[in-house]
């Protein structure tokens, strides 16, 4: 139920915000928007699966999961360019926050001139989600082989 509230709120915010900026809502832009939503969900899912797979090796991961969620929730709300170069790099390649919203939004808004990555990579942000999700599933599969029951 909560996810539907988030969806409705997000659509309302997108509708209101798009009235304040010039956006060419072509079929390409709409397609990229849809792909970016799916790709972003896959990225966040991939990160959660990868973290969850670490539970097969390490018992105490809750603080790491909380920290990663906070990074996505806090830093994902801001354009990457406001951060120093090192932080931009980390939020793009160490923890792929920039691929969830900032890079696709920059492409949709035709604001790719100041990006810290190539325009082609920004256009491919949804595909990064597919690749990371596939990688996370492989990590899960490998790590799950290490599972040993504590027994009863």
C-alpha positions in Angstrom: 0.0 0.0 0.0 2.8 2.4 0.9 4.4 2.0 -2.6 1.2 3.1 -4.3 1.2 6.2 -2.1 4.8 6.9 -3.2 3.8 6.3 -6.8 0.9 8.7 -6.6 3.0 11.3 -4.8 5.8 10.9 -7.3 3.4 11.3 -10.3 1.8 14.4 -8.7 5.2 15.9 -8.1 6.4 15.1 -11.6 3.2 16.7 -13.1 3.6 19.9 -11.0 7.3 20.2 -11.5 7.2 19.6 -15.3 4.9 22.6 -15.5 7.7 24.8 -14.2 10.4 23.7 -16.7 10.5 23.2 -20.4 10.5 19.5 -21.1 10.1 18.1 -24.5 7.8 15.1 -23.7 8.5 13.3 -26.9 8.1 9.5 -27.2 11.8 9.2 -26.6 11.7 11.2 -23.4 8.6 9.3 -22.1 10.4 6.0 -23.0 13.5 7.1 -21.2 11.4 8.1 -18.2 9.7 4.7 -18.0 13.1 2.9 -18.5 14.7 5.1 -15.9 12.0 4.2 -13.3 12.5 0.5 -14.0 16.3 0.8 -14.2 16.4 2.8 -10.9 14.2 0.2 -9.2 16.6 -2.5 -10.5 19.6 -0.6 -9.2 18.1 -0.2 -5.7 17.0 -3.9 -5.8 20.5 -5.0 -6.9 22.1 -3.1 -4.0 19.7 -4.7 -1.5 20.3 -8.2 -3.0 24.0 -7.7 -2.9 23.9 -6.5 0.7 21.5 -9.4 1.6 23.9 -11.9 0.1 26.6 -10.7 2.4 24.5 -12.0 5.3 25.7 -15.5 4.3 29.1 -14.5 5.4 28.6 -11.7 8.0 25.9 -11.7 10.6 25.6 -8.0 11.5 24.6 -6.1 8.4 21.7 -4.0 9.6 23.8 -0.9 10.1 25.3 -1.2 6.7 21.8 -1.6 5.1 20.5 1.4 7.0 23.5 3.5 5.9 23.1 2.5 2.3 19.4 3.3 2.4 20.1 6.7 3.9 22.7 7.4 1.2 20.2 6.6 -1.5 17.4 8.6 0.3 19.5 11.7 1.1 22.0 12.1 -1.6 19.7 10.8 -4.3 17.6 14.0 -3.9 20.4 16.3 -5.1 22.1 16.8 -8.4 25.5 15.2 -8.3 27.3 18.3 -9.5 26.9 20.0 -6.2 29.3 17.5 -4.6 33.1 17.5 -4.9 34.5 15.3 -7.6 35.4 12.4 -5.3 31.9 12.3 -3.9 30.4 12.4 -7.4 32.6 9.5 -8.4 31.6 7.5 -5.3 27.9 8.2 -5.8 28.2 7.1 -9.4 30.5 4.1 -9.3 30.9 2.9 -5.7 27.2 3.2 -4.8 25.3 3.9 -8.0 23.0 6.6 -6.7 23.5 8.9 -9.7 22.2 6.2 -12.1 18.8 6.1 -10.3 17.6 9.7 -10.9 20.3 12.3 -11.6 21.7 11.0 -14.8 18.4 10.0 -16.4 16.8 13.4 -15.4 19.8 15.2 -16.9 19.1 13.5 -20.2 15.4 14.1 -20.2 15.9 17.8 -19.3 18.6 18.0 -22.0 21.2 19.1 -19.4 24.0 16.8 -20.1 26.6 19.4 -20.7 28.0 19.5 -17.1 27.8 15.8 -16.4 30.8 14.1 -14.7 30.3 11.0 -17.0 29.8 10.7 -20.7 26.4 11.5 -22.3 26.3 7.9 -23.6 26.6 6.5 -20.1 23.9 8.9 -18.9 21.6 7.6 -21.7 22.5 4.1 -20.7 21.6 4.5 -17.0 18.5 2.2 -17.2 20.8 -0.5 -18.7 23.1 -0.1 -15.8 20.1 -1.2 -13.6 19.7 -4.4 -15.7 23.4 -5.2 -15.5 23.7 -4.5 -11.8 20.6 -6.6 -11.0 22.0 -9.5 -13.1 25.3 -9.2 -11.2 23.6 -9.1 -7.9 21.7 -12.3 -8.6 25.0 -14.0 -9.5 26.5 -12.7 -6.2 23.5 -14.0 -4.4 23.8 -17.4 -6.0 27.5 -17.7 -5.2 27.1 -16.5 -1.6 24.1 -18.7 -0.9 26.3 -21.7 -1.5 28.1 -20.7 1.7 25.0 -21.0 3.8 25.1 -23.3 6.7 22.2 -23.8 9.0 22.7 -23.2 12.7 20.7 -26.3 13.3 17.9 -27.0 15.7 
